[in-house]
């Protein structure tokens, strides 16, 4: 069994990275690998009250569709179509759009 690590994807893959369009991201190889990134908040906009300048942040890397049985049960890490940022593609635009759409319906 090959280990699901980025280095293994780079050196011996593709293992987990999609060779056909991922059902959520629509991306496939070649793509940018890496999901263990972090940062420090330099500035926040108006209305942002859950973080402040200087806060250390990480990415929530789980990619999920929000529509399958697992997601509806709150188990986004078990999403039937799920993936991981940096392995299944770069989801930010699509996930942002999904979240905006979901939030606007509440
Ligand atoms: Zn799901």
Backbone and ligand atoms as CSV (ligand in chain L), in Angstrom:
chain,resi,resn,atom,element,x,y,z
A,1,UNK,N,N,0.840,-1.189,0.000
A,1,UNK,CA,C,0.000,0.000,0.000
A,1,UNK,C,C,0.875,1.239,0.000
A,2,UNK,N,N,0.566,2.149,-0.868
A,2,UNK,CA,C,1.310,3.398,-0.916
A,2,UNK,C,C,0.737,4.362,0.114
A,3,UNK,N,N,1.605,5.087,0.775
A,3,UNK,CA,C,1.155,6.043,1.772
A,3,UNK,C,C,0.589,7.278,1.091
A,4,UNK,N,N,-0.509,7.816,1.617
A,4,UNK,CA,C,-1.136,8.989,1.003
A,4,UNK,C,C,-0.459,10.302,1.396
A,5,UNK,N,N,0.771,10.445,1.078
A,5,UNK,CA,C,1.502,11.663,1.401
A,5,UNK,C,C,1.859,12.391,0.121
A,6,UNK,N,N,1.965,13.692,0.228
A,6,UNK,CA,C,2.288,14.502,-0.938
A,6,UNK,C,C,3.571,14.044,-1.611
A,7,UNK,N,N,4.582,13.729,-0.809
A,7,UNK,CA,C,5.866,13.308,-1.373
A,7,UNK,C,C,5.681,12.049,-2.206
A,8,UNK,N,N,4.849,11.153,-1.734
A,8,UNK,CA,C,4.593,9.938,-2.499
A,8,UNK,C,C,3.831,10.247,-3.781
A,9,UNK,N,N,2.953,11.242,-3.718
A,9,UNK,CA,C,2.251,11.650,-4.930
A,9,UNK,C,C,3.245,12.219,-5.942
A,10,UNK,N,N,4.176,13.009,-5.440
A,10,UNK,CA,C,5.143,13.656,-6.325
A,10,UNK,C,C,6.095,12.627,-6.927
A,11,UNK,N,N,6.594,11.743,-6.073
A,11,UNK,CA,C,7.614,10.807,-6.522
A,11,UNK,C,C,7.041,9.559,-7.207
A,12,UNK,N,N,5.900,9.079,-6.734
A,12,UNK,CA,C,5.404,7.814,-7.257
A,12,UNK,C,C,3.964,7.814,-7.696
A,13,UNK,N,N,3.348,8.971,-7.700
A,13,UNK,CA,C,1.924,9.039,-8.004
A,13,UNK,C,C,1.622,8.913,-9.471
A,14,UNK,N,N,0.398,9.100,-9.832
A,14,UNK,CA,C,-0.688,9.513,-8.951
A,14,UNK,C,C,-1.243,8.353,-8.128
A,15,UNK,N,N,-1.474,8.638,-6.840
A,15,UNK,CA,C,-2.101,7.694,-5.927
A,15,UNK,C,C,-3.518,8.161,-5.599
A,16,UNK,N,N,-3.609,9.322,-4.941
A,16,UNK,CA,C,-4.907,9.866,-4.549
A,16,UNK,C,C,-5.308,11.068,-5.387
A,17,UNK,N,N,-4.344,11.704,-6.024
A,17,UNK,CA,C,-4.697,12.872,-6.814
A,17,UNK,C,C,-5.477,12.413,-8.049
A,18,UNK,N,N,-6.464,13.197,-8.442
A,18,UNK,CA,C,-7.363,12.740,-9.510
A,18,UNK,C,C,-6.707,12.760,-10.891
A,19,UNK,N,N,-6.905,11.675,-11.595
A,19,UNK,CA,C,-6.441,11.602,-12.981
A,19,UNK,C,C,-7.589,11.901,-13.948
A,20,UNK,N,N,-8.802,11.880,-13.406
A,20,UNK,CA,C,-9.980,12.345,-14.146
A,20,UNK,C,C,-10.559,13.485,-13.305
A,21,UNK,N,N,-11.352,14.365,-13.862
A,21,UNK,CA,C,-11.853,15.508,-13.089
A,21,UNK,C,C,-12.501,15.089,-11.772
A,22,UNK,N,N,-12.020,15.695,-10.679
A,22,UNK,CA,C,-12.591,15.416,-9.359
A,22,UNK,C,C,-14.045,15.871,-9.362
A,23,UNK,N,N,-14.967,15.106,-8.738
A,23,UNK,CA,C,-16.387,15.454,-8.812
A,23,UNK,C,C,-16.742,16.820,-8.227
A,24,UNK,N,N,-15.930,17.354,-7.338
A,24,UNK,CA,C,-16.239,18.664,-6.765
A,24,UNK,C,C,-15.354,19.749,-7.355
A,25,UNK,N,N,-14.056,19.515,-7.386
A,25,UNK,CA,C,-13.156,20.570,-7.857
A,25,UNK,C,C,-13.125,20.657,-9.371
A,26,UNK,N,N,-13.385,19.533,-10.022
A,26,UNK,CA,C,-13.280,19.507,-11.475
A,26,UNK,C,C,-11.840,19.480,-11.947
A,27,UNK,N,N,-10.913,19.415,-10.996
A,27,UNK,CA,C,-9.496,19.444,-11.355
A,27,UNK,C,C,-8.929,18.031,-11.435
A,28,UNK,N,N,-7.847,17.916,-12.168
A,28,UNK,CA,C,-7.111,16.660,-12.276
A,28,UNK,C,C,-5.648,16.998,-12.472
A,29,UNK,N,N,-4.807,15.984,-12.507
A,29,UNK,CA,C,-3.392,16.221,-12.685
A,29,UNK,C,C,-3.161,16.935,-14.012
A,30,UNK,N,N,-2.179,17.782,-14.133
A,30,UNK,CA,C,-1.281,18.219,-13.066
A,30,UNK,C,C,-1.947,19.284,-12.191
A,31,UNK,N,N,-1.685,19.247,-10.895
A,31,UNK,CA,C,-2.184,20.278,-9.999
A,31,UNK,C,C,-1.145,20.548,-8.916
A,32,UNK,N,N,-1.345,21.650,-8.231
A,32,UNK,CA,C,-0.395,22.054,-7.203
A,32,UNK,C,C,-0.665,21.250,-5.934
A,33,UNK,N,N,0.361,20.557,-5.456
A,33,UNK,CA,C,0.227,19.746,-4.252
A,33,UNK,C,C,0.551,20.569,-3.016
A,34,UNK,N,N,-0.012,20.137,-1.909
A,34,UNK,CA,C,0.320,20.759,-0.625
A,34,UNK,C,C,-0.902,21.268,0.087
A,35,UNK,N,N,-1.069,20.857,1.333
A,35,UNK,CA,C,-2.249,21.264,2.079
A,35,UNK,C,C,-1.928,21.679,3.502
A,36,UNK,N,N,-0.674,21.677,3.858
A,36,UNK,CA,C,-0.314,22.003,5.234
A,36,UNK,C,C,0.266,23.410,5.266
A,37,UNK,N,N,-0.576,24.390,4.988
A,37,UNK,CA,C,-0.115,25.759,4.992
A,37,UNK,C,C,-0.862,26.562,6.043
A,38,UNK,N,N,-0.228,27.632,6.430
A,38,UNK,CA,C,-0.774,28.465,7.507
A,38,UNK,C,C,-0.355,29.907,7.257
A,39,UNK,N,N,-0.832,30.803,8.102
A,39,UNK,CA,C,-0.483,32.202,7.934
A,39,UNK,C,C,-0.834,33.010,9.161
A,40,UNK,N,N,-0.568,34.295,9.055
A,40,UNK,CA,C,-0.893,35.238,10.116
A,40,UNK,C,C,-1.765,36.319,9.494
A,41,UNK,N,N,-2.866,36.647,10.144
A,41,UNK,CA,C,-3.795,37.656,9.638
A,41,UNK,C,C,-3.109,39.020,9.699
A,42,UNK,N,N,-3.026,39.672,8.552
A,42,UNK,CA,C,-2.411,41.000,8.494
A,42,UNK,C,C,-3.438,42.111,8.591
A,43,UNK,N,N,-4.667,41.815,8.179
A,43,UNK,CA,C,-5.693,42.846,8.157
A,43,UNK,C,C,-7.058,42.165,8.068
A,44,UNK,N,N,-8.060,42.749,8.664
A,44,UNK,CA,C,-9.414,42.214,8.531
A,44,UNK,C,C,-10.324,43.318,8.014
A,45,UNK,N,N,-11.370,42.917,7.333
A,45,UNK,CA,C,-12.321,43.870,6.779
A,45,UNK,C,C,-13.441,44.173,7.754
A,46,UNK,N,N,-14.276,45.101,7.345
A,46,UNK,CA,C,-15.424,45.472,8.167
A,46,UNK,C,C,-16.346,44.271,8.334
A,47,UNK,N,N,-16.877,44.128,9.509
A,47,UNK,CA,C,-17.802,43.051,9.769
A,47,UNK,C,C,-17.148,41.751,10.179
A,48,UNK,N,N,-15.838,41.688,10.121
A,48,UNK,CA,C,-15.146,40.470,10.547
A,48,UNK,C,C,-14.918,40.566,12.045
A,49,UNK,N,N,-15.582,39.674,12.768
A,49,UNK,CA,C,-15.450,39.731,14.222
A,49,UNK,C,C,-14.959,38.429,14.825
A,50,UNK,N,N,-14.622,37.476,13.982
A,50,UNK,CA,C,-14.148,36.204,14.520
A,50,UNK,C,C,-12.642,36.021,14.376
A,51,UNK,N,N,-11.936,37.044,13.905
A,51,UNK,CA,C,-10.475,37.027,13.883
A,51,UNK,C,C,-9.965,38.453,13.878
A,52,UNK,N,N,-8.672,38.574,14.232
A,52,UNK,CA,C,-8.090,39.911,14.315
A,52,UNK,C,C,-6.654,39.868,13.800
A,53,UNK,N,N,-6.112,41.028,13.544
A,53,UNK,CA,C,-4.742,41.137,13.084
A,53,UNK,C,C,-3.821,40.408,14.061
A,54,UNK,N,N,-2.935,39.615,13.498
A,54,UNK,CA,C,-1.983,38.875,14.316
A,54,UNK,C,C,-2.411,37.458,14.638
A,55,UNK,N,N,-3.685,37.149,14.414
A,55,UNK,CA,C,-4.144,35.775,14.662
A,55,UNK,C,C,-3.417,34.815,13.724
A,56,UNK,N,N,-3.078,33.669,14.249
A,56,UNK,CA,C,-2.496,32.610,13.432
A,56,UNK,C,C,-3.633,31.757,12.886
A,57,UNK,N,N,-3.567,31.460,11.612
A,57,UNK,CA,C,-4.661,30.732,10.963
A,57,UNK,C,C,-4.124,29.566,10.148
A,58,UNK,N,N,-4.994,28.578,9.996
A,58,UNK,CA,C,-4.716,27.443,9.137
A,58,UNK,C,C,-5.904,27.256,8.214
A,59,UNK,N,N,-5.725,26.416,7.247
A,59,UNK,CA,C,-6.801,26.151,6.299
A,59,UNK,C,C,-7.585,24.929,6.741
A,60,UNK,N,N,-8.884,24.995,6.590
A,60,UNK,CA,C,-9.719,23.811,6.760
A,60,UNK,C,C,-9.639,23.108,5.414
A,61,UNK,N,N,-8.888,22.018,5.311
A,61,UNK,CA,C,-8.571,21.455,3.998
A,61,UNK,C,C,-9.585,20.482,3.426
A,62,UNK,N,N,-10.634,20.174,4.156
A,62,UNK,CA,C,-11.582,19.161,3.675
A,62,UNK,C,C,-12.472,19.761,2.589
A,63,UNK,N,N,-12.527,19.076,1.483
A,63,UNK,CA,C,-13.402,19.466,0.378
A,63,UNK,C,C,-14.654,18.601,0.468
A,64,UNK,N,N,-15.813,19.228,0.451
A,64,UNK,CA,C,-17.053,18.461,0.570
A,64,UNK,C,C,-18.142,19.125,-0.262
A,65,UNK,N,N,-19.157,18.334,-0.595
A,65,UNK,CA,C,-20.200,18.873,-1.468
A,65,UNK,C,C,-21.382,19.472,-0.708
A,66,UNK,N,N,-21.531,19.093,0.547
A,66,UNK,CA,C,-22.627,19.631,1.348
A,66,UNK,C,C,-23.991,19.034,1.029
A,67,UNK,N,N,-24.027,18.061,0.124
A,67,UNK,CA,C,-25.322,17.543,-0.308
A,67,UNK,C,C,-25.514,16.053,-0.048
A,68,UNK,N,N,-24.454,15.308,0.147
A,68,UNK,CA,C,-24.597,13.848,0.286
A,68,UNK,C,C,-25.068,13.486,1.697
A,69,UNK,N,N,-25.340,12.212,1.911
A,69,UNK,CA,C,-25.814,11.756,3.203
A,69,UNK,C,C,-24.851,12.064,4.333
A,70,UNK,N,N,-23.571,11.858,4.089
A,70,UNK,CA,C,-22.574,12.136,5.132
A,70,UNK,C,C,-22.554,13.624,5.468
A,71,UNK,N,N,-22.541,14.465,4.470
A,71,UNK,CA,C,-22.513,15.914,4.704
A,71,UNK,C,C,-23.770,16.362,5.448
A,72,UNK,N,N,-24.909,15.821,5.065
A,72,UNK,CA,C,-26.164,16.218,5.732
A,72,UNK,C,C,-26.194,15.795,7.192
A,73,UNK,N,N,-25.373,14.774,7.521
A,73,UNK,CA,C,-25.251,14.349,8.911
A,73,UNK,C,C,-24.161,15.121,9.639
A,74,UNK,N,N,-23.521,16.051,8.928
A,74,UNK,CA,C,-22.448,16.842,9.529
A,74,UNK,C,C,-21.088,16.176,9.481
A,75,UNK,N,N,-20.991,15.100,8.739
A,75,UNK,CA,C,-19.738,14.355,8.639
A,75,UNK,C,C,-19.033,14.714,7.338
A,76,UNK,N,N,-18.631,15.980,7.226
A,76,UNK,CA,C,-18.036,16.428,5.966
A,76,UNK,C,C,-16.741,15.703,5.647
A,77,UNK,N,N,-16.064,15.189,6.669
A,77,UNK,CA,C,-14.830,14.447,6.422
A,77,UNK,C,C,-15.103,13.080,5.798
A,78,UNK,N,N,-16.359,12.692,5.753
A,78,UNK,CA,C,-16.756,11.414,5.145
A,78,UNK,C,C,-17.545,11.627,3.860
A,79,UNK,N,N,-17.527,12.828,3.327
A,79,UNK,CA,C,-18.283,13.149,2.119
A,79,UNK,C,C,-18.027,12.118,1.030
A,80,UNK,N,N,-19.119,11.674,0.411
A,80,UNK,CA,C,-19.010,10.640,-0.615
A,80,UNK,C,C,-18.173,11.100,-1.805
A,81,UNK,N,N,-18.158,12.395,-2.054
A,81,UNK,CA,C,-17.378,12.937,-3.172
A,81,UNK,C,C,-16.196,13.749,-2.687
A,82,UNK,N,N,-15.904,13.664,-1.426
A,82,UNK,CA,C,-14.936,14.554,-0.793
A,82,UNK,C,C,-13.516,14.445,-1.287
A,83,UNK,N,N,-12.727,15.329,-0.749
A,83,UNK,CA,C,-11.326,15.373,-1.095
A,83,UNK,C,C,-10.583,16.253,-0.124
A,84,UNK,N,N,-9.424,16.664,-0.562
A,84,UNK,CA,C,-8.541,17.423,0.306
A,84,UNK,C,C,-7.858,18.499,-0.527
A,85,UNK,N,N,-7.862,19.719,-0.011
A,85,UNK,CA,C,-7.158,20.810,-0.699
A,85,UNK,C,C,-5.701,20.406,-0.880
A,86,UNK,N,N,-5.194,20.601,-2.053
A,86,UNK,CA,C,-3.800,20.285,-2.321
A,86,UNK,C,C,-3.574,18.872,-2.779
A,87,UNK,N,N,-4.612,18.046,-2.730
A,87,UNK,CA,C,-4.532,16.686,-3.262
A,87,UNK,C,C,-5.619,16.492,-4.312
A,88,UNK,N,N,-6.794,17.030,-4.035
A,88,UNK,CA,C,-7.924,16.875,-4.950
A,88,UNK,C,C,-8.150,18.116,-5.796
A,89,UNK,N,N,-7.315,19.110,-5.603
A,89,UNK,CA,C,-7.446,20.337,-6.355
A,89,UNK,C,C,-7.428,21.529,-5.418
A,90,UNK,N,N,-7.607,22.684,-5.986
A,90,UNK,CA,C,-7.671,23.910,-5.196
A,90,UNK,C,C,-9.105,24.369,-5.202
A,91,UNK,N,N,-9.766,24.210,-4.094
A,91,UNK,CA,C,-11.209,24.335,-4.017
A,91,UNK,C,C,-11.681,25.735,-3.697
A,92,UNK,N,N,-10.783,26.598,-3.365
A,92,UNK,CA,C,-11.197,27.843,-2.736
A,92,UNK,C,C,-12.326,28.572,-3.455
A,93,UNK,N,N,-12.250,28.741,-4.741
A,93,UNK,CA,C,-13.284,29.487,-5.436
A,93,UNK,C,C,-14.623,28.758,-5.350
A,94,UNK,N,N,-14.638,27.468,-5.651
A,94,UNK,CA,C,-15.896,26.717,-5.628
A,94,UNK,C,C,-16.454,26.605,-4.217
A,95,UNK,N,N,-15.585,26.377,-3.236
A,95,UNK,CA,C,-16.076,26.240,-1.857
A,95,UNK,C,C,-16.610,27.580,-1.367
A,96,UNK,N,N,-15.917,28.651,-1.730
A,96,UNK,CA,C,-16.398,29.981,-1.348
A,96,UNK,C,C,-17.781,30.215,-1.936
A,97,UNK,N,N,-17.946,29.904,-3.217
A,97,UNK,CA,C,-19.239,30.090,-3.865
A,97,UNK,C,C,-20.309,29.242,-3.198
A,98,UNK,N,N,-19.946,28.004,-2.850
A,98,UNK,CA,C,-20.908,27.112,-2.190
A,98,UNK,C,C,-21.305,27.681,-0.831
A,99,UNK,N,N,-20.305,28.147,-0.077
A,99,UNK,CA,C,-20.586,28.677,1.253
A,99,UNK,C,C,-21.425,29.937,1.163
A,100,UNK,N,N,-21.107,30.795,0.199
A,100,UNK,CA,C,-21.891,32.012,0.029
A,100,UNK,C,C,-23.330,31.670,-0.325
A,101,UNK,N,N,-23.495,30.696,-1.201
A,101,UNK,CA,C,-24.838,30.290,-1.601
A,101,UNK,C,C,-25.583,29.684,-0.414
A,102,UNK,N,N,-24.898,28.829,0.352
A,102,UNK,CA,C,-25.520,28.201,1.520
A,102,UNK,C,C,-25.900,29.253,2.544
A,103,UNK,N,N,-24.997,30.191,2.816
A,103,UNK,CA,C,-25.276,31.213,3.825
A,103,UNK,C,C,-26.401,32.147,3.386
A,104,UNK,N,N,-26.493,32.422,2.083
A,104,UNK,CA,C,-27.528,33.344,1.620
A,104,UNK,C,C,-28.917,32.705,1.709
A,105,UNK,N,N,-28.966,31.374,1.806
A,105,UNK,CA,C,-30.245,30.676,1.885
A,105,UNK,C,C,-30.731,30.562,3.317
A,106,UNK,N,N,-29.861,30.930,4.278
A,106,UNK,CA,C,-30.248,30.798,5.698
A,106,UNK,C,C,-30.960,32.028,6.180
L,1,ZN,ZN,ZN,-20.826,15.252,0.860
